[in-house]
Amino acid sequence: MGVKKLVTHTPPALRTSDFDYDLPKGLIAQTPLEPRDSSRLLVLDRSDGSLRHHRFSELGRFLKPGDLLVSNDSRVIPARLRGVKKGTGGAVELLLLHRHAPNVWQALVRPGRRLGPGTQVELRDREGRIHRVEVGERLEGGARLIHFESETAIEACGLVPLPPYIHKPLADPERYQTVYARVGGSAAAPTAGLHFTPDLLARLKDAGVGSAFVTLHTGMDTFIPVKEEDPRRHPIHREFAVLPEETARRINEARARDGRIVCVGTTSARVLETAASKAGKDEVVAPYAGWTDLLMLPGHRFEVIDILVTNFHLPRTTLLMLVSAFASKELIDRAYVEAVRQRYRFYSFGDAMLIL
């Protein structure tokens, strides 16, 4: 059985600065809307370039029986830990990115330069008990290994890490979780899925739209602007991805029946397109469990995704580049100008786009 390779043709003139745009600060959503599916939905049709304004609760109008919704079921963990350096009492903050081994996590550390390997950090839980961790070796990209005496310290001491552009505390931490989140491991929510409600999912199911799940544990690196002017040189962090056998089967069956694959979010997109590279000649995807560092730039040929549900992304990020690869940079530029003009809400708690 042959192996299909992902094909990426990146235009030689592509620059990171091409993915910059002006956004009034007042359009950065600070709190989520209630109910979840009351957010606005900008519908971009790639076939004719049209833009239409709807509500997310109307998503079913654009789907049909036989389509398959593929979502990321990763759950955000309390990945932000605040403590003090043993001996000096200096403030320390840890942001867990992913589990490296039992009781060992890869993390971002502040202040990193003052915390050499072997530094002891004390965390205090809500009951006043002390939990100790040790700062380990430095890794590429500025991350560190953190050694826990016990991972119970994460739940006992950790906080849900909201993105840095959200300045208001979240009354209900579950509001930064999708309603179908079940596999703990992310430092950031797969935010395109935040708009779904149990009622909307039930209505889609009744209309003949299937549902399947992948898992990708997202790190905050996802939101960091690309610093290299040539985005092909950007060292994107690896993230662990799982496409289960059942999901692979449902995707392959849906395509065989001419159903469309409706991808919920850029994290799901990374899993699907990575799994496409492992597929045989008669398959769309194959089951996959492993690391992905797939960077999708304009010129990438999408093998799996027919429709993309996504939020509005930060400038100069790999997420904005991915949606520009899917819809074309010209259409995304025009859609973002329209979204700003119509005062859509941006970023994690903001409104959504549906790219047909």
Buried (B, 14 or more C-beta within 10 A) or exposed (E): EEEBEBEBEBEEEBEBEBBEBEBEEEBBBBEBBEEBBBBBBBBBBBEEEEBEEBBBBBBBEBBEEBBBBBBBBBBBBBBBBBBBBBEEEBEBBBBBBBBBEEBBBBBBBEEBEEBEEEBBBBBBBEEEEEBBBBBBEBBEBEBBBBBBEEBEBBEBBBEBBBBEBBEEEBEEEEBBBBBBBEBBBBBBBBBBBBBBBEEBBEBBEEEEBBBBBBBBBBBBBBBBBBEEEEBEEBEBBBBBBBBBEEBBBBBBBBBEEEBBBBBBBBBBBBBBBBBBBBBEEEBBBBBBEEEBEBBBBBEBEBBBBBBBBBBBBBBBBBBBBBBBBBBBBEBBBBBBEBBBEEEBBBBBBBBBBBBB
